[in-house]
């Protein structure tokens, strides 16, 4: 009890030194907690977005053109993927239970006095949002008739709705996309940002034919989506689709595919592995940060003990034993460690909320992760304090 009172008095007498040690250990641990929770929130959200497509979905996208006029070229997507391909695929593969098309472009979007440059405009066919399991938070989806008629209707992502209509209630109001008027029929539920930095909430969705004919003046697609009845039929449907598309695109046997087919299981496995590696990288960086903070704490404890040389020598001369001196120094280290853990937990929670709000990620604070980091910070601080304290307590003229 005496050691604890002496430790409290010592910490109170030197607030700047105590605060520096608390900040060094606590804030470094808080940043590690925030980083780990941030990556965990991004991983969970992204995997949830993949799950929203359903486990039985095939995605067909254009390949990149490799040559023009016999000369190598990269970066330009081919333009052979069309709506007729989807019709032929559905006729040839009865196992396809649902399908949708998508095309993309970027235009100026304006509502009243507010505008957004290079806003992603996504044209989708009827059934796209049912396939995505993505319902409007307000309003409605496009009807099949409206999609066929290339109606000038728009569904807003949650982010772009907030930017263009800060007063709320955009349903029924008019926006201009590349100076073409559109009527807002609804606002989609918030999805947030993916790990690859694509934010679906900042996109505007219009009927596919509307985007192709009124804005892009083209008739090819950016992607086709096929929902298969059973996971066991995924490989069979993918093979049928590859054969059919090669035949429809008049590709010679020596020519590579001008399309790419990805099944959701493969994409999910790839992204899960990438997310796991990202989490491991964050843990490694966090461990390095804690180690650097530990070295700084060790230096601070050594400097503090050097400044207290006279105090400890006098106490030893007055009869204090090595055990009593070590108990006081251990009590000081323990109180600092408790403060570091409390500061790390509180600041880590605050930093996590700020990061998630900035990145528009759903709130996620993993208590187990925070506990592990706080425990590591406490152990590291105790080691950095007790190693020099043991020598200082046992040697009068240390």
Secondary structure, 3 states (H helix, E strand, C coil): CHHHHHHHHHHHHCHHHHHHHHHHHHHHHHHHHHHHHHHHHHHHHHHHHHHHCCCCEEEEEECEEEEECCEEEEEEECCCCEHHHHHHHHHHCCCEEEEEEEEEEEEEEEECCEEEEEEEEEEECCCHHHHHCCCEEEECCCCHHHHHCCCCEEEECHHHHHHHCCCCCCCCCEEEECCEEEEEEEEECCCCECCCCCEHHHCEEEEHHHHHHHHHCCCECCEEEEEECCHHHHHHHHHHHHHHHHHHCCCCCCCCCCEEEEEHHHHHHHHHHHHHHHHHHHHHHHHHHHHHHHHHHHHHHHHHHHHCHHHHHHHHHCCCCHHHHHHHHHHHHHHHHHHHHHHHHHHHHHHHHHHHHHHCCCCCCCHHHHHHHHHHHHHHHHHHHHHHHHHHHHCCCC
